[in-house]
């Protein structure tokens, strides 16, 4: 392991975190909530106004060292989030929130980035059986873990690929939202007036979906022509227009929950469309000649509007919680092997169970996932994918330790991702963890794209 670079990066990241989190120091007069187990450590300020609370939501520091000699030396992350919430009465609520994220990659290529962003910032009104919210808010529809098919209105955070769990891979979305409650029935209406594309890391980051050094785009079969175009071409973004909207009806109670949803939305993750003018020159000549003969961007990150009809189900039985989620999507982008861009409909299905083996403390979540793009065309991407995702979690040492394993495995294609982690919880609300990220698979899979990016991580975080 590259120990000098690893510990040097860790020290640098510590300095970044201390500088960004210094405002979190608690005054002597601050008083945490009575009876809280975090009474000695919660960094929270309460203003003199009724129902007004300022708090530090989360602090995090992580440093990881890559195991492969062809990868950079280390990937490091620092995070701080804070919020102010004011509820002057039972009807009104005002929220302000912000976050600061620091990224540091050492080796070749290297980069550093420090970015401020908003979290939830909204005005909310509560009435009899209704809640109306305007502003940036977290919108994560669906019941299944990691890859919920109906999660189309959220904004993806791709800065760290899939290194974190699903909630940490989402950002707040500026939206207008009306939630109406009818006993055990709920109607959720959301409108996103301005589209927000996914948060992407710098081009130098190994977690970017485009690898300019190797000439690769994640999910696309590599070829000499593609390699040349990615390494020597240009990229642009088409992110204009509205984000879309949707309605979701859910019913809970009696151990049997269900939901139906309909959305017209643009997925925030980009699809890189090849300049149509390059098709004929590429098919008849070399990539270098084709690129020299055409003006304009080589690839454009697009986000086509799609109609998504979804259904979800959750029930209790046989000692487990069973969840099923399915979605039909129109206008899913793809590229044929003869370089024609097209859109086709797709079906996504995730079904799984959460249970406690032997009625013990170990928690297991197992899900079967299927994606089918409805076309007979030969594509550069995968048309069909069937896989297994899940998580195993086991607390021990009187709750002071937790062993965890997240995983993804392809069934019809070779694709693997393993994320074991050991966490010490004895200093609540602080956590210290040691983990790893292992990737493998074929060239068109997530694991194959990142098979040279396996790494060991050491981290610390505080959740308040």
Order of alpha helices (4+ residues) and beta strands (2+ residues): alpha-beta-beta-beta-beta-beta-beta-beta-beta-beta-beta-beta-beta-beta-alpha-beta-beta-beta-beta-alpha-alpha-beta-beta-beta-beta-beta-beta-beta-beta-beta-alpha-beta
